[in-house]
């Protein structure tokens, strides 16, 4: 072997070693901040998962008769065909009323520390009860939901199979637990999980560069953990408040839950998995371009300008958080009977 060739090969080998060391260092940093999705469905609080309960929850998730009008189901605002949300600024509900906030994705929501933008629900079971009773969403009542379920013998059988040790299995609490059980299965493993677990080829060079920027710029201070968010509360406009077109002044966020002045305009950090599937962005749903959303976060939360090239790389990294959907087969629902409450479009 000639000396020049040896030098060339030596240089290539040194570069490869340096790149490998850099990749290993970045992975170690990332593993300190993030966690891959687990390979199994996480355990739920006071809610044992069974196949019967998951199947029941799936039926309830897709059943529009859980709404007063018979028009809206959980899937209406958390459409599993479009990223687990409805891709609208704010959702349309009962009597075509418009809700106050953007609908978050239900995908991987089981990993959030709390549910809703203001964290007012501790878990998915508590969250499932909210939209059913909200006047601008499904506008129903617990009693009417239970009456509707009891009117259909197939539902009664499914509840008995799902809650075999309960004297009265058809209840609003068990309705919510069944939906929680189904939603807990909506987990989307992504290329980033494979990369965290050691697969160097799972991310492109641009995505790796975007991850490094995501960490170095400080994005990971709020968007961390298994869901890259969903686990903390932060003021929107920590450094510089966005304009009213992005941060509506009449929505004070977590203040409505705690009634604490320090919680004014505080919101739960958005989980970022599948974020490139769930436009528009922020609780207001006012921003449709993910790149623009990234740059707004730079100025408002970090006090730094994220230029176009940097934003493109960060958006590329965020694309590595888009995962594989579980197979969703539309359920065949029980038939209503003469005892089933009739739908109504009246606004209370």
C-alpha positions as CSV (number, residue, x, y, z in Angstrom):
1,X,0.0,0.0,0.0
2,X,1.4,3.4,-1.0
3,X,2.0,6.1,1.6
4,X,-0.6,8.6,0.2
5,X,-3.2,5.8,0.2
6,X,-2.4,5.0,3.8
7,X,-2.7,8.7,4.7
8,X,-6.1,8.9,3.0
9,X,-7.4,5.8,4.7
10,X,-6.1,7.0,8.0
11,X,-7.9,10.3,7.6
12,X,-11.1,8.6,6.7
13,X,-10.9,6.3,9.6
14,X,-10.2,9.2,12.0
15,X,-13.2,11.1,10.6
16,X,-15.4,8.1,11.1
17,X,-14.2,7.6,14.7
18,X,-14.8,11.3,15.4
19,X,-18.3,11.2,13.9
20,X,-19.1,8.1,15.8
21,X,-17.9,9.7,19.1
22,X,-20.0,12.8,18.3
23,X,-23.1,10.7,17.7
24,X,-22.5,8.7,20.9
25,X,-22.1,11.9,22.9
26,X,-25.3,13.4,21.4
27,X,-27.2,10.2,22.2
28,X,-26.1,10.3,25.8
29,X,-27.2,13.9,26.1
30,X,-30.6,13.0,24.5
31,X,-31.1,10.0,26.7
32,X,-30.7,12.3,29.8
33,X,-33.6,14.4,28.5
34,X,-35.9,12.1,26.6
35,X,-37.1,8.5,26.8
36,X,-38.2,6.1,24.1
37,X,-41.8,4.9,24.1
38,X,-42.1,1.7,26.2
39,X,-42.7,-1.6,24.4
40,X,-45.8,-2.3,26.4
41,X,-48.9,-0.2,27.3
42,X,-48.3,1.6,30.6
43,X,-50.3,0.6,33.7
44,X,-53.2,2.9,34.5
45,X,-54.3,4.2,37.9
46,X,-57.1,2.0,39.3
47,X,-57.9,0.7,35.8
48,X,-56.7,-2.7,34.8
49,X,-56.6,-3.2,31.0
50,X,-58.3,-6.2,29.5
51,X,-59.2,-7.0,25.9
52,X,-62.9,-6.6,26.7
53,X,-62.4,-3.2,28.2
54,X,-60.3,-1.9,25.4
55,X,-62.8,-3.1,22.8
56,X,-65.6,-1.5,24.8
57,X,-63.7,1.8,25.0
58,X,-63.1,1.7,21.3
59,X,-66.8,1.4,20.6
60,X,-67.5,4.3,23.0
61,X,-64.8,6.4,21.4
62,X,-66.4,6.2,18.0
63,X,-70.1,6.3,19.1
64,X,-71.7,9.7,18.3
65,X,-74.7,8.7,20.4
66,X,-72.7,9.6,23.5
67,X,-73.4,13.2,22.5
68,X,-76.8,14.8,23.0
69,X,-77.2,15.4,19.3
70,X,-76.1,12.0,18.2
71,X,-73.6,13.7,15.9
72,X,-70.3,14.1,17.8
73,X,-68.1,11.3,19.1
74,X,-64.6,11.4,20.8
75,X,-63.2,10.7,17.3
76,X,-64.9,13.9,16.0
77,X,-62.3,16.1,17.7
78,X,-59.6,13.4,18.1
79,X,-59.7,11.9,14.6
80,X,-57.5,8.9,14.4
81,X,-57.2,9.3,10.6
82,X,-55.7,12.8,10.9
83,X,-53.1,12.7,13.7
84,X,-55.5,12.2,16.6
85,X,-56.9,15.7,16.4
86,X,-59.4,17.5,14.1
87,X,-56.9,19.8,12.3
88,X,-59.1,22.8,13.0
89,X,-58.3,26.1,14.8
90,X,-60.8,25.2,17.5
91,X,-63.3,22.4,17.4
92,X,-66.9,22.5,16.2
93,X,-69.3,21.0,18.7
94,X,-73.0,20.8,19.7
95,X,-75.3,23.0,17.5
96,X,-72.2,23.9,15.5
97,X,-70.8,26.0,18.4
98,X,-67.1,26.7,18.3
99,X,-64.9,25.7,21.2
100,X,-62.4,28.0,22.9
101,X,-59.2,26.0,22.4
102,X,-57.4,23.9,19.8
103,X,-58.0,20.1,20.2
104,X,-54.8,18.3,21.4
105,X,-53.9,14.9,19.8
106,X,-55.1,11.8,21.7
107,X,-52.1,9.8,20.3
108,X,-49.6,9.0,23.1
109,X,-51.7,11.2,25.5
110,X,-51.4,8.4,28.1
111,X,-47.9,9.6,28.7
112,X,-48.9,13.2,29.6
113,X,-48.8,14.1,33.3
114,X,-52.2,15.7,33.0
115,X,-54.8,16.3,30.3
116,X,-56.1,19.5,28.6
117,X,-54.0,22.6,27.8
118,X,-54.5,23.8,31.4
119,X,-54.0,20.4,33.0
120,X,-57.4,20.3,34.7
121,X,-57.8,16.5,34.3
122,X,-55.4,14.3,36.1
123,X,-55.7,11.4,33.6
124,X,-57.5,10.2,30.5
125,X,-60.5,8.8,32.4
126,X,-61.2,12.2,34.0
127,X,-60.6,13.9,30.6
128,X,-63.1,11.6,28.9
129,X,-65.9,13.0,31.1
130,X,-65.2,16.6,30.2
131,X,-66.2,16.9,26.5
132,X,-69.3,14.7,27.0
133,X,-70.7,17.3,29.5
134,X,-69.3,20.5,27.9
135,X,-72.1,22.5,26.4
136,X,-70.0,23.5,23.3
137,X,-68.8,20.0,22.7
138,X,-71.1,16.9,23.2
139,X,-73.6,18.7,25.6
140,X,-74.7,15.5,27.3
141,X,-75.2,14.5,30.9
142,X,-73.9,11.5,32.8
143,X,-77.5,10.3,33.4
144,X,-78.4,10.5,29.8
145,X,-75.2,8.6,28.8
146,X,-76.0,5.8,31.2
147,X,-79.6,5.7,30.0
148,X,-78.4,5.5,26.4
149,X,-76.0,2.6,27.2
150,X,-78.6,0.7,29.3
151,X,-81.1,1.0,26.4
152,X,-78.9,-1.2,24.2
153,X,-78.5,-4.8,25.4
154,X,-75.2,-5.3,23.6
155,X,-73.6,-2.4,25.5
156,X,-74.9,-3.9,28.8
157,X,-73.3,-7.2,27.9
158,X,-70.0,-5.5,27.0
159,X,-69.9,-3.5,30.3
160,X,-70.6,-6.7,32.3
161,X,-67.7,-8.4,30.5
162,X,-65.4,-5.5,31.0
163,X,-66.3,-4.9,34.7
164,X,-67.2,-8.4,35.9
165,X,-66.8,-7.7,39.6
166,X,-69.0,-4.6,39.7
167,X,-72.6,-4.8,40.9
168,X,-73.8,-2.0,38.4
169,X,-71.2,-2.1,35.6
170,X,-72.9,0.5,33.4
171,X,-71.9,3.8,35.0
172,X,-70.4,7.1,33.9
173,X,-67.2,6.3,35.8
174,X,-66.8,3.0,33.9
175,X,-67.7,4.7,30.7
176,X,-64.7,6.9,31.2
177,X,-62.4,4.1,32.3
178,X,-63.2,2.1,29.2
179,X,-62.4,5.0,27.0
180,X,-59.2,5.6,28.9
181,X,-58.3,1.9,28.4
182,X,-58.7,2.2,24.6
183,X,-56.8,5.5,24.4
184,X,-53.9,4.0,26.3
185,X,-53.3,1.7,23.3
186,X,-52.9,4.6,20.9
187,X,-49.1,4.6,21.0
188,X,-47.0,5.5,17.9
189,X,-43.4,4.3,18.0
190,X,-41.3,6.7,15.9
191,X,-37.8,6.8,14.3
192,X,-36.6,8.9,17.2
193,X,-37.3,6.0,19.5
194,X,-35.2,3.7,17.4
195,X,-32.4,6.3,17.4
196,X,-32.5,6.6,21.2
197,X,-32.3,2.8,21.4
198,X,-29.1,2.8,19.4
199,X,-30.0,2.8,15.7
200,X,-27.8,5.4,14.1
201,X,-29.5,5.0,10.8
202,X,-33.0,5.9,12.1
203,X,-32.4,9.7,11.7
204,X,-31.0,11.5,8.7
205,X,-28.1,13.9,9.1
206,X,-30.5,16.9,8.9
207,X,-32.7,15.4,11.7
208,X,-29.6,14.8,13.9
209,X,-28.5,18.4,13.3
210,X,-32.1,19.5,14.2
211,X,-32.0,17.4,17.4
212,X,-28.7,19.1,18.4
213,X,-30.2,22.5,17.8
214,X,-33.4,21.5,19.7
215,X,-31.2,20.7,22.7
216,X,-28.7,23.6,22.4
217,X,-31.3,26.3,21.8
218,X,-33.1,25.2,25.0
219,X,-36.3,23.7,23.5
220,X,-35.8,20.5,25.5
221,X,-36.1,22.5,28.8
222,X,-39.9,22.3,28.4
223,X,-40.3,19.6,25.7
224,X,-38.6,16.6,27.3
225,X,-39.5,13.1,28.7
226,X,-41.2,10.3,26.7
227,X,-43.7,12.6,25.0
228,X,-41.3,15.6,24.5
229,X,-43.8,17.7,26.5
230,X,-47.1,17.2,28.3
231,X,-45.2,17.1,31.7
232,X,-44.9,20.7,32.8
233,X,-46.6,24.1,32.9
234,X,-45.0,27.3,31.5
235,X,-46.0,30.9,30.7
236,X,-46.7,31.4,27.0
237,X,-44.5,34.4,26.4
238,X,-41.9,33.7,29.1
239,X,-39.5,36.2,27.5
240,X,-41.7,38.1,25.0
241,X,-45.4,37.7,24.8
242,X,-46.7,36.9,21.3
243,X,-49.4,39.2,19.8
244,X,-53.1,38.7,20.5
245,X,-53.4,36.9,17.2
246,X,-51.4,34.0,18.7
247,X,-52.1,34.5,22.5
248,X,-55.7,35.7,22.9
249,X,-55.9,37.9,26.0
250,X,-59.2,36.5,27.2
251,X,-57.8,32.9,27.7
252,X,-55.6,33.0,30.8
253,X,-54.8,29.3,30.7
254,X,-54.1,27.5,34.0
255,X,-55.3,30.5,36.0
256,X,-58.9,29.2,35.4
257,X,-57.9,26.0,37.3
258,X,-55.8,27.4,40.1
259,X,-57.0,31.0,40.4
260,X,-53.4,31.9,41.1
261,X,-52.1,35.1,39.5
262,X,-48.8,33.4,38.7
263,X,-50.7,31.0,36.5
264,X,-52.0,33.6,34.2
265,X,-51.2,32.6,30.6
266,X,-49.6,29.4,31.8
267,X,-50.2,26.3,29.7
268,X,-49.0,22.7,29.7
269,X,-46.1,22.3,27.4
270,X,-47.5,20.7,24.2
271,X,-46.3,17.1,23.6
272,X,-44.4,17.0,20.3
273,X,-45.0,13.5,19.0
274,X,-46.7,13.5,15.6
275,X,-46.6,17.3,15.7
276,X,-46.1,17.6,12.0
277,X,-49.5,15.9,11.6
278,X,-51.5,18.1,13.9
279,X,-51.6,21.7,12.6
280,X,-52.7,24.3,13.5
281,X,-50.6,24.9,16.6
282,X,-50.8,26.4,20.1
283,X,-53.8,26.4,22.3
284,X,-55.3,29.1,20.1
285,X,-54.8,27.2,16.9
286,X,-53.7,30.4,15.2
287,X,-50.5,29.1,13.5
288,X,-50.6,26.7,10.7
289,X,-46.9,26.5,9.7
290,X,-44.8,24.3,12.0
291,X,-41.7,26.3,11.0
292,X,-43.3,29.5,12.0
293,X,-44.4,27.9,15.3
294,X,-40.8,26.9,16.0
295,X,-39.6,30.5,15.4
296,X,-42.3,31.9,17.6
297,X,-41.2,29.6,20.4
298,X,-37.6,30.9,19.9
299,X,-38.5,34.5,20.5
300,X,-41.3,34.1,23.0
301,X,-39.9,31.3,25.2
302,X,-36.1,31.3,24.7
303,X,-35.4,34.9,23.8
304,X,-33.5,33.9,20.7
305,X,-34.0,34.3,17.0
306,X,-34.1,30.9,15.2
307,X,-33.2,31.6,11.6
308,X,-34.7,29.8,8.6
309,X,-32.0,27.3,8.2
310,X,-32.0,26.4,11.9
311,X,-35.8,26.2,11.9
312,X,-35.8,23.9,8.9
313,X,-33.4,21.5,10.7
314,X,-35.5,21.6,13.9
315,X,-38.7,20.9,11.8
316,X,-36.8,17.9,10.2
317,X,-36.1,16.6,13.7
318,X,-39.7,17.0,14.7
319,X,-40.6,14.9,11.7
320,X,-38.7,12.0,13.3
321,X,-41.3,12.1,16.1
322,X,-44.1,11.0,13.8
323,X,-44.7,7.4,14.5
324,X,-46.5,4.3,13.2
325,X,-50.2,4.3,13.9
326,X,-51.8,1.2,15.5
327,X,-54.2,-0.4,13.1
328,X,-57.7,1.1,13.5
329,X,-60.7,-0.8,12.3
330,X,-64.0,1.1,12.6
331,X,-66.2,-0.7,15.1
332,X,-69.7,-2.0,14.4
333,X,-71.8,-0.4,17.2
334,X,-74.8,-1.8,19.0
335,X,-78.2,-0.9,17.5
336,X,-80.4,1.6,19.4
337,X,-83.8,0.5,20.7
338,X,-87.1,2.2,21.4
339,X,-85.8,3.0,24.9
340,X,-82.7,4.9,23.5
341,X,-83.0,8.6,24.3
342,X,-83.7,10.6,21.2
343,X,-81.1,13.0,19.9
344,X,-81.6,16.8,20.5
345,X,-79.9,19.8,19.0
346,X,-81.2,22.2,21.7
347,X,-78.7,24.5,23.4
348,X,-79.1,24.5,27.1
